[in-house]
Amino acid sequence: MPEYLRALLYVLIISAPALYIAGKIAVPLIGEAEFKLWRNCWVIATCATFLSRSFFDFAAALAIMSLYIHRNSKQPVLLYVILMFVAPCVPIGVGIPGVFNRIIDLDPPRLLAVVILLPIAIRLWREHDNRELRGPDVLVIAFFVYISLLALRLGDLNSILRVVPGYFLDILLPYFVFSRSLRSALEINQVLLAFVVAALPLAAIGFFEIWRNWRIYYVVVLQWDVVLITVYLFRDGFLRAATTSVESIAFGFLCMTAGGCLLALRTPKSLGLWRYAALGVLMIGLLSSVSRGPWLGFALCAMVLLLTNLRVSLKLLVGMIPGIATLIFLHPPFIDRFTNLLPFVGSADKGSETYRSRLFENSIIVIERYPLFGSDTFVREPEMQTMIQGQGIVDVVNTYLQISLHYGLIGLLLFAVFFGVLAVKLGALFWTSKSDIVSYEGVLALLAAMLFTIATTSSVSIIPYIYWPFSGLCAALLRRGAGMEWEFSPMAKAGMKSMGTGLPYPVMQTSVEIKKMRVLGSRQ
C-alpha cells in the first residue's frame, strides 16, 4: 500500500472517535444536520489532502466544496474554521506563467479566505451598518495600512503585489467577517465550538505522532513538492507532534486555543462527561506538541478563569487534593519526565532558554538601530547573524520582537494597542455585565493566553490565522455589548451550562426564556 494511502487510513481511523466526541458537544448548539455537514466536509477535505498530487489539485477540490458550503451551510464562516487546519499549512507560490512567476503565497487558510470569507465579506459590506468604524476597527485598519506602506520598500512590483494581498487575506478580511457576521451569543459560542471541533481529531492524531515517532502529514508535504527545513523535531527524546500545523509550537497553540474555547463554551443543555472527554483529548494533543509556551498559555487561561470564579476555584482545589496526594505518594516515573520538560524547572533543552535570552539582547541592539520603521533586512545585521541556528535560519521566537524588527516600534505600538484595547474593553464588559449566555471572562482569558504565548514564538504557520479571526470575535462581542441576545427560536427554552466560567448570575433578559445556568462544582 502506498504511504499516502496508509497515512490516510490511519488519520481516518484515529479521528473517528474524536469526531464522535465532537458530535456529542456540537449537536446542542448547531443541530445534527449541520454537524453532519461539518464532519463530512472535514472527512472529504482530508481525503482530498492525501489523494491530491499537488496543492493545486487540493485547491480545486476545496473551491468546489466551497460552492456546496455556501449553498447548504447555515453559517459558512464556521466551515472556514473547521477546514482551516485540515491540510498542512505550507506556502505555495502562485503566479501567471510568463508574466509573474509568483504573485502570492497560498496555503490552506488563505485559500479558504478567498473561497469562503471573501463572498461573505462582499455580502456584509452591502449592509450600511457594517461599514461603521469603532475604536478596534480603526486600529486594525491603521496597522494594515502601515505595514502595507512599508511593503513599498521592497522595491519591485512583484514583491509588493505578493505581500500586500497576503496582509489583506490574513488580517483585514477575517477580522471584518468575524466582527460583522457574529451578532448573537449563539453565533459567538458556535465559533468557539468550531475551534474545538476542528482541533479534536488533530489532537488525537498528534498523540499518534508522538507515540509512533511518525509525522503522518509529511507525505502530503512531499506530494506538494515543498521542502521543510526541519522535518522531525525532538525534545528530551520525544518527537514533537505537529500534524497539519507543520510547526510543533503552532500545533500546541491550536490545542491551547481549542481548550480555552471549550472552557468558555456555553450550551443550551448540559454536555455532561462529553465535555471532559473533549478536554482530555485536547490536553493530550497539547502535551504531544511538547511545546512549553502553549502549556504555560493554557495554564494562564485556566488561572484567569479560576481567579474570576473564586468559589468554584476553592471547590476544585479541595477536590484535587486527594489526587495530588496520591501522585506524591506513588510518584510514578512519568512525573519526573514531565517535570524535566517544564521551563525554568526542568533541565531538558536548556539551550532553548539560552537562545531566547541572547535573541532578546541582540534584537534590542538592532531595534535601536532601526527604531521607528524597522528593517525588512534585519536578519542580515551582524547581531542577528550570530543567531543563525543549525538549520541555517534565524529563529525569532517572539512575535513582539518579530514585529519590532520588521515594522519598527510604530508597528509594535499599533499591534499592542489594538489587542490591548480589546482586552481592556472585554475586562470592563465582564466587570459591568454578568451574562449566562456568553462567557466574557472565558474569551478574555483565552485572549490573554494567546498574547502571552506569541511572546514565546514567532507568528508562524497557523498562529496568525487563529488570533486574527479571534480578534474579530472579540470585536463582535464589544459591538453588541451587554445587549447581546441568545437568538434561539422563539419557543426555545434552555438552561445554559458552562465549565468553570462563572457563578450563576441573574439571567439577562432576552427574546428567549433561559433557565438559570448550572456551573461545574455548584448545585441547583
Secondary structure, DSSP 4 states (H G I P E B T S, - for coil): --HHHHHHHHHHHHHHHHHHHHHHHHHHHH-HHHHHHHHHHHHHHHHHHHH-SSHHHHHHHHHHHHHHHHHH-S-HHHHHHHHHTSS----EEEEETTTEEEEEEE-HHHHHIIIIIHHHHHHHHTSGGGG---HHHHHHHHHHHHHHHHGGGG-SHHHHHHHHHHHIIIIIHHHHHHHHH--SHHHHHHHHHHHHHHHHHHHHHHHHHHHHT--TTHHHHHHTT---S-S--EETTEE---GGGSSHHHHHHHHHHHHHHHHH--BSS--THHHHHHHHHHHHHHHHTT-HHHHHHHHHHHHHHHHT-HHHHHHHHHHHHHHHHHHHHH--HHHHHHHHHSTTTS-TTHHHHHHHHHHHHHHHHHHHHSTTT--TTGGGSHHHHTTB-TTSSB----HHHHHHHHHHHHHHHHHHHHHHHHHHHHHHHHHH---SSS-HHHHHHHHHHHHHHTTSS-S-TTHHHHHHHHHHHHHHHHHHGGG------TT-EEEEEESSS----PPPP-SSEEEEEEETT---
